[in-house]
Amino acid sequence: MTTSNNHAVDPAVRAELARLRDSIDNIDAAVVHMLAERFKCTQQVGHLKANHALPPADPDREAQQIARLRSLAENAKLDPAFAEKLLNFIIAEVIRHHERIADDTATPGE
């Protein structure tokens, strides 16, 4: 491995970089698995809502979750605006799933 100006990189630096990247890869895998579990739960919520004619979106719950996540982010020294953007992305996907479930429940067999 060389830098952009063709100086050899110290093997200890390469080893530390590899160690850190392995940790990043492990964290990414954990995030993906946690999101998969989260979406399994939200799918169940979607079916429950559809079966009881509840709306796919719940703005009050969403606002509570955003406030909660912003606080968690602040405590974790993570940018709360980033955390909110991430949660908004996830919420939009969950609502899309809930709308699809509601549509499928309303028109069985199609």
Secondary structure, 3 states (H helix, E strand, C coil): CECCCCCECCHHHHHHHHHHHHHHHHHHHHHHHHHHHHHHHHHHHHHHHHHCCCCCCCHHHHHHHHHHHHHHHHHCCCCHHHHHHHHHHHHHHHHHHHHHHHHHHHCCCC
